[in-house]
Amino acid sequence: MPDPGEIRSLKIGTELKACPACGYKSGFHTSFLNINAGNASVPIRSTREVYRIILICPECGARYDVGWKAPFSE
């Protein structure tokens, strides 16, 4: 089982319905991680922020980055 604090990259095949770490089959929670968080060297281009969408297993806490990104603006 991965450390819950570690975000692991995960490639989705045809379907992702179970946690690879523990086998939990009832879906995932999501969190949004600002791509530019803590990076003062990135110039602000607009009010639009881009976030990585992280899947979290509610059973074991494993976190996965499946490559999804979402732009948000104020």
mmCIF file of the N, C-alpha and C atoms, coordinates in Angstrom:
data_MODEL
# 
_entry.id   MODEL 
# 
loop_
_atom_site.group_PDB 
_atom_site.id 
_atom_site.type_symbol 
_atom_site.label_atom_id 
_atom_site.label_alt_id 
_atom_site.label_comp_id 
_atom_site.label_asym_id 
_atom_site.label_entity_id 
_atom_site.label_seq_id 
_atom_site.pdbx_PDB_ins_code 
_atom_site.Cartn_x 
_atom_site.Cartn_y 
_atom_site.Cartn_z 
_atom_site.occupancy 
_atom_site.B_iso_or_equiv 
_atom_site.pdbx_formal_charge 
_atom_site.auth_seq_id 
_atom_site.auth_comp_id 
_atom_site.auth_asym_id 
_atom_site.auth_atom_id 
_atom_site.pdbx_PDB_model_num 
ATOM 1   N N  . MET A 1 1  ? 0.844   -1.182 0.000   1.00 0.00 ? 1  MET A N  1 
ATOM 2   C CA . MET A 1 1  ? 0.000   0.000  0.000   1.00 0.00 ? 1  MET A CA 1 
ATOM 3   C C  . MET A 1 1  ? 0.887   1.241  0.000   1.00 0.00 ? 1  MET A C  1 
ATOM 4   N N  . PRO A 1 2  ? 0.620   2.225  -0.891  1.00 0.00 ? 2  PRO A N  1 
ATOM 5   C CA . PRO A 1 2  ? 1.440   3.428  -0.912  1.00 0.00 ? 2  PRO A CA 1 
ATOM 6   C C  . PRO A 1 2  ? 1.176   4.310  0.307   1.00 0.00 ? 2  PRO A C  1 
ATOM 7   N N  . ASP A 1 3  ? 2.154   5.120  0.654   1.00 0.00 ? 3  ASP A N  1 
ATOM 8   C CA . ASP A 1 3  ? 1.995   6.112  1.702   1.00 0.00 ? 3  ASP A CA 1 
ATOM 9   C C  . ASP A 1 3  ? 0.898   7.080  1.251   1.00 0.00 ? 3  ASP A C  1 
ATOM 10  N N  . PRO A 1 4  ? -0.129  7.349  2.084   1.00 0.00 ? 4  PRO A N  1 
ATOM 11  C CA . PRO A 1 4  ? -1.209  8.234  1.660   1.00 0.00 ? 4  PRO A CA 1 
ATOM 12  C C  . PRO A 1 4  ? -0.739  9.628  1.245   1.00 0.00 ? 4  PRO A C  1 
ATOM 13  N N  . GLY A 1 5  ? 0.400   10.086 1.733   1.00 0.00 ? 5  GLY A N  1 
ATOM 14  C CA . GLY A 1 5  ? 0.900   11.403 1.361   1.00 0.00 ? 5  GLY A CA 1 
ATOM 15  C C  . GLY A 1 5  ? 1.519   11.444 -0.021  1.00 0.00 ? 5  GLY A C  1 
ATOM 16  N N  . GLU A 1 6  ? 1.897   10.302 -0.543  1.00 0.00 ? 6  GLU A N  1 
ATOM 17  C CA . GLU A 1 6  ? 2.556   10.214 -1.840  1.00 0.00 ? 6  GLU A CA 1 
ATOM 18  C C  . GLU A 1 6  ? 1.504   10.213 -2.946  1.00 0.00 ? 6  GLU A C  1 
ATOM 19  N N  . ILE A 1 7  ? 1.723   11.050 -3.983  1.00 0.00 ? 7  ILE A N  1 
ATOM 20  C CA . ILE A 1 7  ? 0.837   11.041 -5.140  1.00 0.00 ? 7  ILE A CA 1 
ATOM 21  C C  . ILE A 1 7  ? 1.517   10.216 -6.219  1.00 0.00 ? 7  ILE A C  1 
ATOM 22  N N  . ARG A 1 8  ? 0.859   9.148  -6.624  1.00 0.00 ? 8  ARG A N  1 
ATOM 23  C CA . ARG A 1 8  ? 1.430   8.254  -7.633  1.00 0.00 ? 8  ARG A CA 1 
ATOM 24  C C  . ARG A 1 8  ? 0.747   8.502  -8.974  1.00 0.00 ? 8  ARG A C  1 
ATOM 25  N N  . SER A 1 9  ? 1.524   8.480  -10.040 1.00 0.00 ? 9  SER A N  1 
ATOM 26  C CA . SER A 1 9  ? 0.965   8.568  -11.380 1.00 0.00 ? 9  SER A CA 1 
ATOM 27  C C  . SER A 1 9  ? 0.291   7.250  -11.711 1.00 0.00 ? 9  SER A C  1 
ATOM 28  N N  . LEU A 1 10 ? -0.845  7.336  -12.379 1.00 0.00 ? 10 LEU A N  1 
ATOM 29  C CA . LEU A 1 10 ? -1.595  6.142  -12.721 1.00 0.00 ? 10 LEU A CA 1 
ATOM 30  C C  . LEU A 1 10 ? -2.179  6.326  -14.108 1.00 0.00 ? 10 LEU A C  1 
ATOM 31  N N  . LYS A 1 11 ? -1.907  5.388  -14.995 1.00 0.00 ? 11 LYS A N  1 
ATOM 32  C CA . LYS A 1 11 ? -2.458  5.419  -16.336 1.00 0.00 ? 11 LYS A CA 1 
ATOM 33  C C  . LYS A 1 11 ? -3.762  4.627  -16.335 1.00 0.00 ? 11 LYS A C  1 
ATOM 34  N N  . ILE A 1 12 ? -4.818  5.244  -16.857 1.00 0.00 ? 12 ILE A N  1 
ATOM 35  C CA . ILE A 1 12 ? -6.118  4.584  -16.905 1.00 0.00 ? 12 ILE A CA 1 
ATOM 36  C C  . ILE A 1 12 ? -6.232  3.825  -18.214 1.00 0.00 ? 12 ILE A C  1 
ATOM 37  N N  . GLY A 1 13 ? -6.633  2.571  -18.135 1.00 0.00 ? 13 GLY A N  1 
ATOM 38  C CA . GLY A 1 13 ? -6.892  1.781  -19.336 1.00 0.00 ? 13 GLY A CA 1 
ATOM 39  C C  . GLY A 1 13 ? -8.289  2.090  -19.839 1.00 0.00 ? 13 GLY A C  1 
ATOM 40  N N  . THR A 1 14 ? -9.112  1.096  -19.963 1.00 0.00 ? 14 THR A N  1 
ATOM 41  C CA . THR A 1 14 ? -10.484 1.309  -20.424 1.00 0.00 ? 14 THR A CA 1 
ATOM 42  C C  . THR A 1 14 ? -11.407 1.762  -19.295 1.00 0.00 ? 14 THR A C  1 
ATOM 43  N N  . GLU A 1 15 ? -11.040 1.438  -18.045 1.00 0.00 ? 15 GLU A N  1 
ATOM 44  C CA . GLU A 1 15 ? -11.887 1.807  -16.918 1.00 0.00 ? 15 GLU A CA 1 
ATOM 45  C C  . GLU A 1 15 ? -11.077 1.763  -15.631 1.00 0.00 ? 15 GLU A C  1 
ATOM 46  N N  . LEU A 1 16 ? -11.367 2.679  -14.720 1.00 0.00 ? 16 LEU A N  1 
ATOM 47  C CA . LEU A 1 16 ? -10.753 2.670  -13.392 1.00 0.00 ? 16 LEU A CA 1 
ATOM 48  C C  . LEU A 1 16 ? -11.893 2.656  -12.390 1.00 0.00 ? 16 LEU A C  1 
ATOM 49  N N  . LYS A 1 17 ? -12.126 1.514  -11.771 1.00 0.00 ? 17 LYS A N  1 
ATOM 50  C CA . LYS A 1 17 ? -13.227 1.435  -10.816 1.00 0.00 ? 17 LYS A CA 1 
ATOM 51  C C  . LYS A 1 17 ? -12.824 0.842  -9.471  1.00 0.00 ? 17 LYS A C  1 
ATOM 52  N N  . ALA A 1 18 ? -11.569 0.457  -9.334  1.00 0.00 ? 18 ALA A N  1 
ATOM 53  C CA . ALA A 1 18 ? -11.095 -0.079 -8.055  1.00 0.00 ? 18 ALA A CA 1 
ATOM 54  C C  . ALA A 1 18 ? -9.731  0.512  -7.740  1.00 0.00 ? 18 ALA A C  1 
ATOM 55  N N  . CYS A 1 19 ? -9.472  0.747  -6.473  1.00 0.00 ? 19 CYS A N  1 
ATOM 56  C CA . CYS A 1 19 ? -8.177  1.266  -6.039  1.00 0.00 ? 19 CYS A CA 1 
ATOM 57  C C  . CYS A 1 19 ? -7.103  0.208  -6.277  1.00 0.00 ? 19 CYS A C  1 
ATOM 58  N N  . PRO A 1 20 ? -6.034  0.544  -6.994  1.00 0.00 ? 20 PRO A N  1 
ATOM 59  C CA . PRO A 1 20 ? -4.968  -0.421 -7.221  1.00 0.00 ? 20 PRO A CA 1 
ATOM 60  C C  . PRO A 1 20 ? -4.258  -0.860 -5.936  1.00 0.00 ? 20 PRO A C  1 
ATOM 61  N N  . ALA A 1 21 ? -4.290  -0.022 -4.897  1.00 0.00 ? 21 ALA A N  1 
ATOM 62  C CA . ALA A 1 21 ? -3.573  -0.348 -3.659  1.00 0.00 ? 21 ALA A CA 1 
ATOM 63  C C  . ALA A 1 21 ? -4.341  -1.318 -2.767  1.00 0.00 ? 21 ALA A C  1 
ATOM 64  N N  . CYS A 1 22 ? -5.661  -1.087 -2.622  1.00 0.00 ? 22 CYS A N  1 
ATOM 65  C CA . CYS A 1 22 ? -6.397  -1.911 -1.653  1.00 0.00 ? 22 CYS A CA 1 
ATOM 66  C C  . CYS A 1 22 ? -7.589  -2.653 -2.251  1.00 0.00 ? 22 CYS A C  1 
ATOM 67  N N  . GLY A 1 23 ? -7.956  -2.329 -3.486  1.00 0.00 ? 23 GLY A N  1 
ATOM 68  C CA . GLY A 1 23 ? -9.065  -3.014 -4.124  1.00 0.00 ? 23 GLY A CA 1 
ATOM 69  C C  . GLY A 1 23 ? -10.438 -2.424 -3.853  1.00 0.00 ? 23 GLY A C  1 
ATOM 70  N N  . TYR A 1 24 ? -10.523 -1.340 -3.099  1.00 0.00 ? 24 TYR A N  1 
ATOM 71  C CA . TYR A 1 24 ? -11.805 -0.683 -2.809  1.00 0.00 ? 24 TYR A CA 1 
ATOM 72  C C  . TYR A 1 24 ? -12.532 -0.393 -4.118  1.00 0.00 ? 24 TYR A C  1 
ATOM 73  N N  . LYS A 1 25 ? -13.837 -0.737 -4.204  1.00 0.00 ? 25 LYS A N  1 
ATOM 74  C CA . LYS A 1 25 ? -14.557 -0.673 -5.476  1.00 0.00 ? 25 LYS A CA 1 
ATOM 75  C C  . LYS A 1 25 ? -15.702 0.324  -5.527  1.00 0.00 ? 25 LYS A C  1 
ATOM 76  N N  . SER A 1 26 ? -15.799 1.229  -4.576  1.00 0.00 ? 26 SER A N  1 
ATOM 77  C CA . SER A 1 26 ? -16.948 2.145  -4.553  1.00 0.00 ? 26 SER A CA 1 
ATOM 78  C C  . SER A 1 26 ? -16.587 3.576  -4.922  1.00 0.00 ? 26 SER A C  1 
ATOM 79  N N  . GLY A 1 27 ? -15.586 3.756  -5.785  1.00 0.00 ? 27 GLY A N  1 
ATOM 80  C CA . GLY A 1 27 ? -15.271 5.095  -6.287  1.00 0.00 ? 27 GLY A CA 1 
ATOM 81  C C  . GLY A 1 27 ? -14.176 5.812  -5.506  1.00 0.00 ? 27 GLY A C  1 
ATOM 82  N N  . PHE A 1 28 ? -13.924 7.045  -5.914  1.00 0.00 ? 28 PHE A N  1 
ATOM 83  C CA . PHE A 1 28 ? -12.838 7.846  -5.362  1.00 0.00 ? 28 PHE A CA 1 
ATOM 84  C C  . PHE A 1 28 ? -13.351 9.216  -4.939  1.00 0.00 ? 28 PHE A C  1 
ATOM 85  N N  . HIS A 1 29 ? -12.645 9.818  -3.991  1.00 0.00 ? 29 HIS A N  1 
ATOM 86  C CA . HIS A 1 29 ? -12.820 11.239 -3.683  1.00 0.00 ? 29 HIS A CA 1 
ATOM 87  C C  . HIS A 1 29 ? -11.879 11.991 -4.615  1.00 0.00 ? 29 HIS A C  1 
ATOM 88  N N  . THR A 1 30 ? -12.052 13.301 -4.734  1.00 0.00 ? 30 THR A N  1 
ATOM 89  C CA . THR A 1 30 ? -11.145 14.101 -5.548  1.00 0.00 ? 30 THR A CA 1 
ATOM 90  C C  . THR A 1 30 ? -10.601 15.270 -4.739  1.00 0.00 ? 30 THR A C  1 
ATOM 91  N N  . SER A 1 31 ? -9.417  15.708 -5.120  1.00 0.00 ? 31 SER A N  1 
ATOM 92  C CA . SER A 1 31 ? -8.864  16.947 -4.590  1.00 0.00 ? 31 SER A CA 1 
ATOM 93  C C  . SER A 1 31 ? -8.234  17.694 -5.757  1.00 0.00 ? 31 SER A C  1 
ATOM 94  N N  . PHE A 1 32 ? -8.010  18.969 -5.558  1.00 0.00 ? 32 PHE A N  1 
ATOM 95  C CA . PHE A 1 32 ? -7.451  19.817 -6.604  1.00 0.00 ? 32 PHE A CA 1 
ATOM 96  C C  . PHE A 1 32 ? -6.148  20.415 -6.106  1.00 0.00 ? 32 PHE A C  1 
ATOM 97  N N  . LEU A 1 33 ? -5.079  20.192 -6.833  1.00 0.00 ? 33 LEU A N  1 
ATOM 98  C CA . LEU A 1 33 ? -3.752  20.653 -6.452  1.00 0.00 ? 33 LEU A CA 1 
ATOM 99  C C  . LEU A 1 33 ? -3.294  21.708 -7.445  1.00 0.00 ? 33 LEU A C  1 
ATOM 100 N N  . ASN A 1 34 ? -3.094  22.939 -6.966  1.00 0.00 ? 34 ASN A N  1 
ATOM 101 C CA . ASN A 1 34 ? -2.670  24.039 -7.832  1.00 0.00 ? 34 ASN A CA 1 
ATOM 102 C C  . ASN A 1 34 ? -1.317  23.708 -8.442  1.00 0.00 ? 34 ASN A C  1 
ATOM 103 N N  . ILE A 1 35 ? -1.239  23.736 -9.752  1.00 0.00 ? 35 ILE A N  1 
ATOM 104 C CA . ILE A 1 35 ? -0.003  23.399 -10.449 1.00 0.00 ? 35 ILE A CA 1 
ATOM 105 C C  . ILE A 1 35 ? 1.114   24.373 -10.110 1.00 0.00 ? 35 ILE A C  1 
ATOM 106 N N  . ASN A 1 36 ? 0.768   25.649 -9.910  1.00 0.00 ? 36 ASN A N  1 
ATOM 107 C CA . ASN A 1 36 ? 1.780   26.675 -9.642  1.00 0.00 ? 36 ASN A CA 1 
ATOM 108 C C  . ASN A 1 36 ? 1.973   26.956 -8.156  1.00 0.00 ? 36 ASN A C  1 
ATOM 109 N N  . ALA A 1 37 ? 1.342   26.206 -7.272  1.00 0.00 ? 37 ALA A N  1 
ATOM 110 C CA . ALA A 1 37 ? 1.467   26.445 -5.833  1.00 0.00 ? 37 ALA A CA 1 
ATOM 111 C C  . ALA A 1 37 ? 2.917   26.340 -5.395  1.00 0.00 ? 37 ALA A C  1 
ATOM 112 N N  . GLY A 1 38 ? 3.388   27.365 -4.717  1.00 0.00 ? 38 GLY A N  1 
ATOM 113 C CA . GLY A 1 38 ? 4.749   27.354 -4.198  1.00 0.00 ? 38 GLY A CA 1 
ATOM 114 C C  . GLY A 1 38 ? 5.811   27.648 -5.231  1.00 0.00 ? 38 GLY A C  1 
ATOM 115 N N  . ASN A 1 39 ? 5.430   28.012 -6.443  1.00 0.00 ? 39 ASN A N  1 
ATOM 116 C CA . ASN A 1 39 ? 6.402   28.301 -7.497  1.00 0.00 ? 39 ASN A CA 1 
ATOM 117 C C  . ASN A 1 39 ? 6.354   29.787 -7.820  1.00 0.00 ? 39 ASN A C  1 
ATOM 118 N N  . ALA A 1 40 ? 7.126   30.585 -7.101  1.00 0.00 ? 40 ALA A N  1 
ATOM 119 C CA . ALA A 1 40 ? 7.121   32.038 -7.262  1.00 0.00 ? 40 ALA A CA 1 
ATOM 120 C C  . ALA A 1 40 ? 7.734   32.476 -8.586  1.00 0.00 ? 40 ALA A C  1 
ATOM 121 N N  . SER A 1 41 ? 8.448   31.603 -9.273  1.00 0.00 ? 41 SER A N  1 
ATOM 122 C CA . SER A 1 41 ? 9.110   31.990 -10.512 1.00 0.00 ? 41 SER A CA 1 
ATOM 123 C C  . SER A 1 41 ? 8.167   31.977 -11.719 1.00 0.00 ? 41 SER A C  1 
ATOM 124 N N  . VAL A 1 42 ? 6.943   31.455 -11.539 1.00 0.00 ? 42 VAL A N  1 
ATOM 125 C CA . VAL A 1 42 ? 5.988   31.405 -12.645 1.00 0.00 ? 42 VAL A CA 1 
ATOM 126 C C  . VAL A 1 42 ? 5.241   32.730 -12.700 1.00 0.00 ? 42 VAL A C  1 
ATOM 127 N N  . PRO A 1 43 ? 5.349   33.454 -13.826 1.00 0.00 ? 43 PRO A N  1 
ATOM 128 C CA . PRO A 1 43 ? 4.631   34.730 -13.919 1.00 0.00 ? 43 PRO A CA 1 
ATOM 129 C C  . PRO A 1 43 ? 3.119   34.500 -13.991 1.00 0.00 ? 43 PRO A C  1 
ATOM 130 N N  . ILE A 1 44 ? 2.375   35.419 -13.413 1.00 0.00 ? 44 ILE A N  1 
ATOM 131 C CA . ILE A 1 44 ? 0.918   35.324 -13.461 1.00 0.00 ? 44 ILE A CA 1 
ATOM 132 C C  . ILE A 1 44 ? 0.459   35.835 -14.816 1.00 0.00 ? 44 ILE A C  1 
ATOM 133 N N  . ARG A 1 45 ? -0.170  34.956 -15.610 1.00 0.00 ? 45 ARG A N  1 
ATOM 134 C CA . ARG A 1 45 ? -0.601  35.317 -16.955 1.00 0.00 ? 45 ARG A CA 1 
ATOM 135 C C  . ARG A 1 45 ? -2.017  35.858 -16.967 1.00 0.00 ? 45 ARG A C  1 
ATOM 136 N N  . SER A 1 46 ? -2.849  35.404 -16.062 1.00 0.00 ? 46 SER A N  1 
ATOM 137 C CA . SER A 1 46 ? -4.239  35.835 -16.010 1.00 0.00 ? 46 SER A CA 1 
ATOM 138 C C  . SER A 1 46 ? -4.798  35.444 -14.651 1.00 0.00 ? 46 SER A C  1 
ATOM 139 N N  . THR A 1 47 ? -6.101  35.589 -14.502 1.00 0.00 ? 47 THR A N  1 
ATOM 140 C CA . THR A 1 47 ? -6.725  35.179 -13.247 1.00 0.00 ? 47 THR A CA 1 
ATOM 141 C C  . THR A 1 47 ? -7.072  33.697 -13.270 1.00 0.00 ? 47 THR A C  1 
ATOM 142 N N  . ARG A 1 48 ? -6.769  33.008 -14.369 1.00 0.00 ? 48 ARG A N  1 
ATOM 143 C CA . ARG A 1 48 ? -7.080  31.587 -14.496 1.00 0.00 ? 48 ARG A CA 1 
ATOM 144 C C  . ARG A 1 48 ? -5.983  30.759 -13.828 1.00 0.00 ? 48 ARG A C  1 
ATOM 145 N N  . GLU A 1 49 ? -6.400  29.872 -12.953 1.00 0.00 ? 49 GLU A N  1 
ATOM 146 C CA . GLU A 1 49 ? -5.483  28.948 -12.295 1.00 0.00 ? 49 GLU A CA 1 
ATOM 147 C C  . GLU A 1 49 ? -5.729  27.551 -12.849 1.00 0.00 ? 49 GLU A C  1 
ATOM 148 N N  . VAL A 1 50 ? -4.687  26.761 -12.942 1.00 0.00 ? 50 VAL A N  1 
ATOM 149 C CA . VAL A 1 50 ? -4.825  25.388 -13.424 1.00 0.00 ? 50 VAL A CA 1 
ATOM 150 C C  . VAL A 1 50 ? -4.491  24.443 -12.273 1.00 0.00 ? 50 VAL A C  1 
ATOM 151 N N  . TYR A 1 51 ? -5.343  23.430 -12.099 1.00 0.00 ? 51 TYR A N  1 
ATOM 152 C CA . TYR A 1 51 ? -5.202  22.472 -11.014 1.00 0.00 ? 51 TYR A CA 1 
ATOM 153 C C  . TYR A 1 51 ? -5.098  21.053 -11.563 1.00 0.00 ? 51 TYR A C  1 
ATOM 154 N N  . ARG A 1 52 ? -4.274  20.240 -10.909 1.00 0.00 ? 52 ARG A N  1 
ATOM 155 C CA . ARG A 1 52 ? -4.258  18.799 -11.167 1.00 0.00 ? 52 ARG A CA 1 
ATOM 156 C C  . ARG A 1 52 ? -5.394  18.196 -10.363 1.00 0.00 ? 52 ARG A C  1 
ATOM 157 N N  . ILE A 1 53 ? -6.134  17.284 -10.975 1.00 0.00 ? 53 ILE A N  1 
ATOM 158 C CA . ILE A 1 53 ? -7.207  16.588 -10.272 1.00 0.00 ? 53 ILE A CA 1 
ATOM 159 C C  . ILE A 1 53 ? -6.619  15.289 -9.734  1.00 0.00 ? 53 ILE A C  1 
ATOM 160 N N  . ILE A 1 54 ? -6.649  15.151 -8.424  1.00 0.00 ? 54 ILE A N  1 
ATOM 161 C CA . ILE A 1 54 ? -6.065  13.999 -7.745  1.00 0.00 ? 54 ILE A CA 1 
ATOM 162 C C  . ILE A 1 54 ? -7.190  13.112 -7.225  1.00 0.00 ? 54 ILE A C  1 
ATOM 163 N N  . LEU A 1 55 ? -7.134  11.811 -7.528  1.00 0.00 ? 55 LEU A N  1 
ATOM 164 C CA . LEU A 1 55 ? -8.100  10.843 -7.015  1.00 0.00 ? 55 LEU A CA 1 
ATOM 165 C C  . LEU A 1 55 ? -7.602  10.281 -5.693  1.00 0.00 ? 55 LEU A C  1 
ATOM 166 N N  . ILE A 1 56 ? -8.488  10.187 -4.711  1.00 0.00 ? 56 ILE A N  1 
ATOM 167 C CA . ILE A 1 56 ? -8.125  9.699  -3.379  1.00 0.00 ? 56 ILE A CA 1 
ATOM 168 C C  . ILE A 1 56 ? -9.033  8.531  -3.025  1.00 0.00 ? 56 ILE A C  1 
ATOM 169 N N  . CYS A 1 57 ? -8.427  7.419  -2.652  1.00 0.00 ? 57 CYS A N  1 
ATOM 170 C CA . CYS A 1 57 ? -9.200  6.264  -2.209  1.00 0.00 ? 57 CYS A CA 1 
ATOM 171 C C  . CYS A 1 57 ? -9.732  6.540  -0.804  1.00 0.00 ? 57 CYS A C  1 
ATOM 172 N N  . PRO A 1 58 ? -11.057 6.486  -0.592  1.00 0.00 ? 58 PRO A N  1 
ATOM 173 C CA . PRO A 1 58 ? -11.594 6.734  0.739   1.00 0.00 ? 58 PRO A CA 1 
ATOM 174 C C  . PRO A 1 58 ? -11.311 5.618  1.739   1.00 0.00 ? 58 PRO A C  1 
ATOM 175 N N  . GLU A 1 59 ? -10.928 4.460  1.247   1.00 0.00 ? 59 GLU A N  1 
ATOM 176 C CA . GLU A 1 59 ? -10.655 3.325  2.128   1.00 0.00 ? 59 GLU A CA 1 
ATOM 177 C C  . GLU A 1 59 ? -9.234  3.379  2.702   1.00 0.00 ? 59 GLU A C  1 
ATOM 178 N N  . CYS A 1 60 ? -8.221  3.532  1.829   1.00 0.00 ? 60 CYS A N  1 
ATOM 179 C CA . CYS A 1 60 ? -6.828  3.467  2.302   1.00 0.00 ? 60 CYS A CA 1 
ATOM 180 C C  . CYS A 1 60 ? -6.091  4.804  2.214   1.00 0.00 ? 60 CYS A C  1 
ATOM 181 N N  . GLY A 1 61 ? -6.673  5.800  1.537   1.00 0.00 ? 61 GLY A N  1 
ATOM 182 C CA . GLY A 1 61 ? -6.044  7.115  1.451   1.00 0.00 ? 61 GLY A CA 1 
ATOM 183 C C  . GLY A 1 61 ? -5.026  7.254  0.331   1.00 0.00 ? 61 GLY A C  1 
ATOM 184 N N  . ALA A 1 62 ? -4.831  6.223  -0.483  1.00 0.00 ? 62 ALA A N  1 
ATOM 185 C CA . ALA A 1 62 ? -3.877  6.315  -1.592  1.00 0.00 ? 62 ALA A CA 1 
ATOM 186 C C  . ALA A 1 62 ? -4.323  7.418  -2.547  1.00 0.00 ? 62 ALA A C  1 
ATOM 187 N N  . ARG A 1 63 ? -3.351  8.179  -3.082  1.00 0.00 ? 63 ARG A N  1 
ATOM 188 C CA . ARG A 1 63 ? -3.654  9.295  -3.981  1.00 0.00 ? 63 ARG A CA 1 
ATOM 189 C C  . ARG A 1 63 ? -3.043  9.034  -5.345  1.00 0.00 ? 63 ARG A C  1 
ATOM 190 N N  . TYR A 1 64 ? -3.820  9.365  -6.393  1.00 0.00 ? 64 TYR A N  1 
ATOM 191 C CA . TYR A 1 64 ? -3.395  9.081  -7.761  1.00 0.00 ? 64 TYR A CA 1 
ATOM 192 C C  . TYR A 1 64 ? -3.577  10.298 -8.658  1.00 0.00 ? 64 TYR A C  1 
ATOM 193 N N  . ASP A 1 65 ? -2.579  10.556 -9.488  1.00 0.00 ? 65 ASP A N  1 
ATOM 194 C CA . ASP A 1 65 ? -2.652  11.569 -10.532 1.00 0.00 ? 65 ASP A CA 1 
ATOM 195 C C  . ASP A 1 65 ? -2.842  10.820 -11.839 1.00 0.00 ? 65 ASP A C  1 
ATOM 196 N N  . VAL A 1 66 ? -4.017  10.986 -12.463 1.00 0.00 ? 66 VAL A N  1 
ATOM 197 C CA . VAL A 1 66 ? -4.310  10.280 -13.705 1.00 0.00 ? 66 VAL A CA 1 
ATOM 198 C C  . VAL A 1 66 ? -4.151  11.187 -14.927 1.00 0.00 ? 66 VAL A C  1 
ATOM 199 N N  . GLY A 1 67 ? -3.566  12.368 -14.722 1.00 0.00 ? 67 GLY A N  1 
ATOM 200 C CA . GLY A 1 67 ? -3.281  13.276 -15.826 1.00 0.00 ? 67 GLY A CA 1 
ATOM 201 C C  . GLY A 1 67 ? -4.375  14.274 -16.146 1.00 0.00 ? 67 GLY A C  1 
ATOM 202 N N  . TRP A 1 68 ? -5.429  14.329 -15.338 1.00 0.00 ? 68 TRP A N  1 
ATOM 203 C CA . TRP A 1 68 ? -6.497  15.289 -15.592 1.00 0.00 ? 68 TRP A CA 1 
ATOM 204 C C  . TRP A 1 68 ? -6.107  16.645 -15.033 1.00 0.00 ? 68 TRP A C  1 
ATOM 205 N N  . LYS A 1 69 ? -6.467  17.692 -15.745 1.00 0.00 ? 69 LYS A N  1 
ATOM 206 C CA . LYS A 1 69 ? -6.230  19.068 -15.295 1.00 0.00 ? 69 LYS A CA 1 
ATOM 207 C C  . LYS A 1 69 ? -7.514  19.868 -15.473 1.00 0.00 ? 69 LYS A C  1 
ATOM 208 N N  . ALA A 1 70 ? -7.723  20.857 -14.621 1.00 0.00 ? 70 ALA A N  1 
ATOM 209 C CA . ALA A 1 70 ? -8.923  21.690 -14.700 1.00 0.00 ? 70 ALA A CA 1 
ATOM 210 C C  . ALA A 1 70 ? -8.532  23.156 -14.509 1.00 0.00 ? 70 ALA A C  1 
ATOM 211 N N  . PRO A 1 71 ? -8.954  24.027 -15.438 1.00 0.00 ? 71 PRO A N  1 
ATOM 212 C CA . PRO A 1 71 ? -8.723  25.460 -15.244 1.00 0.00 ? 71 PRO A CA 1 
ATOM 213 C C  . PRO A 1 71 ? -9.880  26.061 -14.443 1.00 0.00 ? 71 PRO A C  1 
ATOM 214 N N  . PHE A 1 72 ? -9.557  26.943 -13.509 1.00 0.00 ? 72 PHE A N  1 
ATOM 215 C CA . PHE A 1 72 ? -10.560 27.672 -12.734 1.00 0.00 ? 72 PHE A CA 1 
ATOM 216 C C  . PHE A 1 72 ? -10.224 29.151 -12.821 1.00 0.00 ? 72 PHE A C  1 
ATOM 217 N N  . SER A 1 73 ? -11.230 29.985 -12.877 1.00 0.00 ? 73 SER A N  1 
ATOM 218 C CA . SER A 1 73 ? -11.002 31.420 -12.863 1.00 0.00 ? 73 SER A CA 1 
ATOM 219 C C  . SER A 1 73 ? -11.895 32.039 -11.804 1.00 0.00 ? 73 SER A C  1 
ATOM 220 N N  . GLU A 1 74 ? -11.510 33.230 -11.365 1.00 0.00 ? 74 GLU A N  1 
ATOM 221 C CA . GLU A 1 74 ? -12.287 33.919 -10.328 1.00 0.00 ? 74 GLU A CA 1 
ATOM 222 C C  . GLU A 1 74 ? -13.534 34.514 -10.911 1.00 0.00 ? 74 GLU A C  1 
# 
